């Protein structure tokens, strides 16, 4: 049985989560930590793996099976290109880039090199999202009509103090957090063709937003609303409702999506389902059948790592390709343009 040697570039919050999964998987071995900080060097020493201050330095000494890029957003393009040119596979954390031009250029180079690149929208590997997607595609809810979403939570001050890039352009909850939600919504409910949004930085007063309100138009005709805030004392976020990451407090009575169709409504991730008994006899005076869809909640980062290994070996194509990452970024870019310019912005 061959072992995949995986290096992790970036030893911050998400980088350490990837390191943990690599160490737990019998098919993977942590080959190196790549990060210019003394703290990362200390972590590598404690773990007993190789340490390098840059990808260029690492590639002078070793060529791992793959590299997980968990560096700040503005470095994603540069570091992915470095892996492509070295000839190794890359799992690049979302967002694919911190702007649309960089993502488009990266997609072109990935095609040119025929490189193996998986984008780290890890919720695409979640059994919750997979089950919800299947129910919607099977027509259990009927034709989609309305989607309500939220990602409201409170990030502590030290979150920004330990990584000041989160306070300026290229950071902010739209790029760091909302892009996850866009990936979920596109997977479950279909393509988004237009958006309208506004934002505020009135609470934290950083250069980037702390709160945003967004209206979404889906290609299938459904409409959606989404509220985002990293300064709200709230538990209506994926992290605090999905129970996929035990690091977060969890609330089993909260949902972050309510997806409604002509025949029923699904609340995610509690998976509470309400449907009419008959399509011919639907009315707000009629009782809805109430049930809960059973599923096994498991760690999507674990499944993503397994999938990355299959991408490296050539067994499968990336579940979330660079083009998927680009589509998510196009929606986010449209939201940011709507905030900046006002009005509705179409996504092409």
PyMOL commands that set and color helices and strands:
alter all, ss='L'
color gray80, all
select helices_A, chain A and resi 13-24+38-47+55-61+73-86+100-113+122-125+127-137+157-161+164-167+172-189+238-241+300-313+322-341
alter helices_A, ss='H'
color red, helices_A
select strands_A, chain A and resi 4-9+28-34+50-52+66-69+89-93+117-120+144-152+192-200+211-218+223-229+257-261+264-268+272-275+289-292+345-346
alter strands_A, ss='S'
color yellow, strands_A
deselect
rebuild
show_as cartoon
